[in-house]
Amino acid sequence: MLTARDGYVLEKMLRDWPPLTEEWLVLLNRKLASGCLPAGGCIPPDLAMIDARVTFRCESGLTDTRTLCLPGTYAPGSAFLPITTFYGLALLGLREGQAMTFDRPEGRRDWIVLEKVLFQPAAGGLAPEAPAEAVRSPFRVIAGGLADRAFTPANENGPGQGPGPSAA
């Protein structure tokens, strides 16, 4: 099940991008056929979506942790996994414990399992709410609060007219 945003991104990729391979196009169509959550609806906290940090295991034995991303935000060697890759696209829309199989261009069948969603943007982040006593008081404006402070511009040579700005 895809979020409304993820579904929109995949539909746009289908329209605007040439398919990388026939197998990738089949996987993209499978993802789009899985359906979308209603816009503004509750997103399950264990759902893999764009910008979610996930741990996964794949057929090759690799277990890894990556952040699913759009192709423009990917940097080689980073902790990101673009959704234009087989693994990135296969993970999108899975929930913890779910697996997906797909065909590879070289003729073999591959699979991937979503182990854990470590961070999900829709869940509000990792930062806990601040305790009530730690909340700062609201900002107050005090009339004339800076009137007694002297201000010397950086280009002035002290009080009075002087010869002008000093050479830097």
Contacts in CASP RR format, 6 or more apart in sequence:
PFRMAT RR
TARGET T0000
AUTHOR 0000-0000-0000
METHOD contacts of the structure
MODEL  1
MLTARDGYVLEKMLRDWPPLTEEWLVLLNRKLASGCLPAGGCIPPDLAMI
DARVTFRCESGLTDTRTLCLPGTYAPGSAFLPITTFYGLALLGLREGQAM
TFDRPEGRRDWIVLEKVLFQPAAGGLAPEAPAEAVRSPFRVIAGGLADRA
FTPANENGPGQGPGPSAA
1 34 0 8 1.000
1 35 0 8 1.000
1 36 0 8 1.000
1 37 0 8 1.000
1 47 0 8 1.000
1 93 0 8 1.000
1 95 0 8 1.000
2 10 0 8 1.000
2 31 0 8 1.000
2 32 0 8 1.000
2 34 0 8 1.000
2 35 0 8 1.000
2 36 0 8 1.000
2 37 0 8 1.000
2 49 0 8 1.000
2 92 0 8 1.000
2 93 0 8 1.000
3 36 0 8 1.000
3 37 0 8 1.000
3 43 0 8 1.000
3 47 0 8 1.000
3 49 0 8 1.000
3 50 0 8 1.000
3 93 0 8 1.000
3 122 0 8 1.000
4 36 0 8 1.000
4 37 0 8 1.000
4 38 0 8 1.000
4 39 0 8 1.000
4 40 0 8 1.000
5 49 0 8 1.000
5 50 0 8 1.000
6 36 0 8 1.000
6 49 0 8 1.000
6 50 0 8 1.000
6 92 0 8 1.000
6 93 0 8 1.000
7 31 0 8 1.000
7 32 0 8 1.000
7 35 0 8 1.000
7 36 0 8 1.000
9 50 0 8 1.000
9 70 0 8 1.000
9 83 0 8 1.000
10 28 0 8 1.000
10 31 0 8 1.000
10 32 0 8 1.000
10 83 0 8 1.000
10 92 0 8 1.000
11 32 0 8 1.000
13 28 0 8 1.000
13 84 0 8 1.000
14 28 0 8 1.000
14 29 0 8 1.000
14 32 0 8 1.000
17 84 0 8 1.000
19 25 0 8 1.000
19 28 0 8 1.000
20 84 0 8 1.000
21 105 0 8 1.000
22 105 0 8 1.000
23 86 0 8 1.000
23 102 0 8 1.000
23 103 0 8 1.000
23 104 0 8 1.000
23 105 0 8 1.000
24 86 0 8 1.000
24 89 0 8 1.000
24 105 0 8 1.000
26 102 0 8 1.000
26 103 0 8 1.000
27 86 0 8 1.000
27 89 0 8 1.000
27 90 0 8 1.000
27 102 0 8 1.000
28 89 0 8 1.000
30 102 0 8 1.000
31 89 0 8 1.000
31 92 0 8 1.000
31 93 0 8 1.000
34 93 0 8 1.000
37 43 0 8 1.000
43 49 0 8 1.000
43 120 0 8 1.000
43 122 0 8 1.000
43 123 0 8 1.000
44 95 0 8 1.000
45 117 0 8 1.000
45 120 0 8 1.000
45 122 0 8 1.000
45 123 0 8 1.000
46 95 0 8 1.000
46 96 0 8 1.000
46 117 0 8 1.000
47 93 0 8 1.000
47 94 0 8 1.000
47 95 0 8 1.000
47 117 0 8 1.000
47 120 0 8 1.000
47 122 0 8 1.000
48 54 0 8 1.000
48 68 0 8 1.000
48 91 0 8 1.000
48 92 0 8 1.000
48 93 0 8 1.000
48 94 0 8 1.000
48 95 0 8 1.000
48 114 0 8 1.000
48 117 0 8 1.000
49 68 0 8 1.000
49 92 0 8 1.000
49 93 0 8 1.000
49 120 0 8 1.000
49 121 0 8 1.000
49 122 0 8 1.000
50 68 0 8 1.000
50 69 0 8 1.000
50 70 0 8 1.000
50 83 0 8 1.000
50 92 0 8 1.000
51 67 0 8 1.000
51 68 0 8 1.000
51 69 0 8 1.000
51 121 0 8 1.000
52 67 0 8 1.000
52 68 0 8 1.000
52 117 0 8 1.000
52 119 0 8 1.000
52 120 0 8 1.000
52 121 0 8 1.000
53 65 0 8 1.000
53 66 0 8 1.000
53 67 0 8 1.000
53 117 0 8 1.000
53 118 0 8 1.000
53 119 0 8 1.000
53 120 0 8 1.000
54 65 0 8 1.000
54 66 0 8 1.000
54 67 0 8 1.000
54 68 0 8 1.000
54 91 0 8 1.000
54 114 0 8 1.000
54 115 0 8 1.000
54 116 0 8 1.000
54 117 0 8 1.000
54 118 0 8 1.000
55 63 0 8 1.000
55 64 0 8 1.000
55 65 0 8 1.000
55 114 0 8 1.000
55 115 0 8 1.000
55 116 0 8 1.000
55 118 0 8 1.000
56 63 0 8 1.000
56 64 0 8 1.000
56 65 0 8 1.000
56 66 0 8 1.000
56 87 0 8 1.000
56 91 0 8 1.000
56 112 0 8 1.000
56 113 0 8 1.000
56 114 0 8 1.000
56 115 0 8 1.000
57 63 0 8 1.000
57 112 0 8 1.000
57 113 0 8 1.000
57 115 0 8 1.000
58 87 0 8 1.000
58 110 0 8 1.000
58 111 0 8 1.000
58 112 0 8 1.000
58 113 0 8 1.000
59 109 0 8 1.000
59 110 0 8 1.000
59 111 0 8 1.000
59 112 0 8 1.000
63 115 0 8 1.000
65 79 0 8 1.000
65 118 0 8 1.000
66 79 0 8 1.000
66 80 0 8 1.000
66 81 0 8 1.000
67 79 0 8 1.000
67 80 0 8 1.000
67 81 0 8 1.000
67 119 0 8 1.000
68 80 0 8 1.000
68 81 0 8 1.000
68 82 0 8 1.000
68 83 0 8 1.000
68 88 0 8 1.000
68 91 0 8 1.000
68 92 0 8 1.000
69 80 0 8 1.000
69 81 0 8 1.000
69 82 0 8 1.000
69 83 0 8 1.000
70 82 0 8 1.000
70 83 0 8 1.000
71 82 0 8 1.000
71 83 0 8 1.000
71 84 0 8 1.000
72 82 0 8 1.000
73 80 0 8 1.000
73 82 0 8 1.000
74 80 0 8 1.000
74 81 0 8 1.000
74 82 0 8 1.000
81 87 0 8 1.000
81 88 0 8 1.000
81 91 0 8 1.000
82 88 0 8 1.000
83 89 0 8 1.000
83 92 0 8 1.000
86 102 0 8 1.000
86 104 0 8 1.000
86 110 0 8 1.000
87 112 0 8 1.000
90 100 0 8 1.000
90 102 0 8 1.000
90 112 0 8 1.000
91 100 0 8 1.000
91 112 0 8 1.000
91 114 0 8 1.000
94 100 0 8 1.000
94 114 0 8 1.000
95 114 0 8 1.000
96 114 0 8 1.000
96 115 0 8 1.000
96 116 0 8 1.000
96 117 0 8 1.000
97 113 0 8 1.000
97 114 0 8 1.000
97 115 0 8 1.000
98 113 0 8 1.000
98 114 0 8 1.000
99 111 0 8 1.000
99 112 0 8 1.000
99 113 0 8 1.000
99 114 0 8 1.000
100 111 0 8 1.000
100 112 0 8 1.000
101 109 0 8 1.000
101 110 0 8 1.000
101 111 0 8 1.000
102 109 0 8 1.000
102 110 0 8 1.000
102 111 0 8 1.000
103 109 0 8 1.000
103 110 0 8 1.000
104 110 0 8 1.000
119 125 0 8 1.000
119 126 0 8 1.000
152 158 0 8 1.000
155 164 0 8 1.000
155 165 0 8 1.000
155 166 0 8 1.000
156 164 0 8 1.000
156 165 0 8 1.000
157 163 0 8 1.000
157 164 0 8 1.000
157 165 0 8 1.000
157 166 0 8 1.000
END
